[in-house]
Amino acid sequence: MGQTLEQDLKTLATARVFFGHQSVGKNIIAGMEDLIGDYPGVDLKITTDSAEIGEASGCLLHTAVGKNTEPLSKCVDFARLIDQELAGKIDYALLKFCYIDVDRDSDVQQLFTDYKGIMDELINRHPEITFIHTTMPLRHTPGGLSVWIRELLGRPNNSKLDNIKRNQFNQLLRSSFSHSPIVDIAASESTYADGKRESFKMDGQTYYSLIGEYTNDGGHLNENGRARVAAAFVRELAQSIRNHP
């Protein structure tokens, strides 16, 4: 029998979690705060103050790490915070890239190699911490007649090309860490309530995109999007905690 959202939030309230992120991460945190407001019996503190990490029965510490468009800086900053400030104070840690960190010109294989190398070193240095991997958020891929005509005329669809690279990074992460806990942000961003996926095809391959109704600017989550993605984030994070107590 599946867990309810309230039960998942209560599971989070038993753990000390560190979440390193940037702007879409703020959207997810805002969605989580909305969810917690619906369950007054849940004692889960969400904070940006590392001094509070041990003061509640459960605590989600989150902060911006690194610089957007420089994903390696996020890995380095995430590792620095854990090594220098958080070791011995947290049970779980997640690092999330942003959609803006990858575009059509990115070398996603090199980025994944850098990410995996730093994460493997952290896992070796901190066996007491469970590291949970997260997929990279996507952007919305516009469609319609005008887009179809431009593609028919041979003009590159940069929106699709950018999302292809993000999908490729996510597939590398899923396949390489198939036996590790993963929170699949890209999947929740691209999945409708009925289970259908927002997708497009290119060169015979299927790729996924952020659902248009989940965003007002093509990338960040609106109120509807953050509610959907935050609920999935809570569910998958709680499942990771139950599987790795």
Long-range contacts (C-beta under 8 A, 24 or more apart in sequence): 3-235, 3-238, 3-239, 5-35, 5-39, 5-231, 5-234, 5-235, 6-39, 6-41, 6-42, 7-238, 8-234, 8-235, 8-237, 8-238, 8-239, 9-35, 9-36, 9-39, 9-42, 9-44, 9-234, 9-238, 10-42, 10-44, 11-238, 11-241, 11-242, 12-44, 12-58, 12-60, 12-234, 12-237, 12-238, 12-241, 13-42, 13-43, 13-44, 13-56, 13-57, 13-58, 14-57, 14-58, 14-241, 15-58, 15-91, 15-92, 15-241, 16-53, 16-54, 16-58, 16-59, 16-61, 16-89, 16-90, 16-91, 16-92, 17-59, 17-60, 17-61, 17-90, 17-91, 17-92, 17-93, 17-94, 17-237, 18-53, 18-61, 18-62, 18-81, 18-82, 18-86, 18-90, 18-92, 18-93, 18-94, 19-60, 19-61, 19-62, 19-63, 19-93, 19-94, 19-96, 20-62, 20-63, 20-64, 20-65, 20-74, 20-77, 20-78, 20-81, 20-93, 20-94, 20-95, 20-96, 21-62, 21-63, 21-64, 21-65, 21-95, 21-96, 21-98, 22-64, 22-65, 22-66, 22-68, 22-74, 22-96, 22-98, 23-68, 23-98, 23-220, 24-96, 24-98, 24-99, 24-137, 24-185, 24-219, 24-220, 24-221, 25-62, 25-64, 25-96, 25-98, 27-220, 27-221, 27-225, 27-226, 27-229, 28-185, 28-221, 28-226, 28-229, 28-230, 28-233, 29-60, 29-62, 29-230, 30-226, 30-230, 31-221, 31-226, 31-227, 31-229, 31-230, 31-231, 31-233, 32-60, 32-230, 32-233, 32-234, 34-226, 34-227, 34-230, 35-227, 35-230, 35-231, 35-234, 50-85, 50-86, 50-89, 53-86, 53-89, 53-90, 54-89, 61-86, 61-90, 65-95, 68-98, 68-100, 68-101, 69-100, 69-101, 70-101, 71-97, 71-101, 71-102, 71-111, 71-114, 71-115, 72-111, 72-114, 74-101, 75-114, 75-115, 75-118, 75-119, 76-118, 78-118, 79-118, 79-121, 79-122, 82-122, 82-126, 82-129, 83-122, 83-125, 87-126, 87-129, 88-128, 90-129, 91-128, 91-129, 91-130, 91-241, 92-129, 92-130, 92-131, 92-132, 92-237, 92-240, 92-241, 92-244, 93-122, 93-129, 93-130, 93-131, 93-132, 94-131, 94-132, 94-133, 94-134, 94-183, 94-237, 95-119, 95-133, 95-134, 96-134, 96-136, 96-137, 96-185, 97-134, 97-136, 97-137, 97-169, 98-136, 98-137, 99-136, 99-137, 99-138, 99-139, 99-162, 99-166, 99-219, 100-219, 101-136, 102-136, 102-162, 102-165, 102-166, 102-169, 103-161, 103-162, 103-165, 104-158, 104-161, 104-162, 104-164, 104-165, 106-165, 108-165, 108-168, 108-169, 108-172, 109-172, 111-169, 112-169, 112-172, 112-173, 112-176, 115-173, 116-176, 130-181, 130-240, 130-244, 131-180, 132-180, 132-181, 132-182, 132-183, 132-237, 132-240, 133-173, 133-177, 133-180, 133-181, 133-182, 133-183, 134-182, 134-183, 134-184, 134-185, 135-170, 135-173, 135-174, 135-182, 135-183, 135-184, 135-185, 135-186, 135-187, 136-166, 136-169, 136-170, 136-173, 136-185, 136-186, 137-166, 137-185, 137-186, 137-189, 137-210, 137-219, 138-163, 138-166, 138-167, 138-186, 138-189, 138-190, 138-208, 138-209, 138-210, 139-163, 139-166, 139-209, 139-210, 139-218, 139-219, 140-198, 140-209, 140-210, 140-211, 140-212, 140-214, 140-215, 140-218, 140-219, 141-198, 141-200, 141-209, 141-210, 142-212, 142-218, 143-200, 160-200, 160-202, 160-207, 163-200, 163-207, 163-208, 163-209, 164-202, 164-205, 164-207, 167-207, 167-208, 181-239, 181-240, 181-243, 181-244, 182-236, 182-240, 183-233, 183-236, 183-237, 183-240, 184-232, 184-236, 185-229, 185-232, 185-233, 187-232, 188-228, 188-229, 188-232, 188-233, 189-214, 189-221, 189-225, 189-229, 193-228
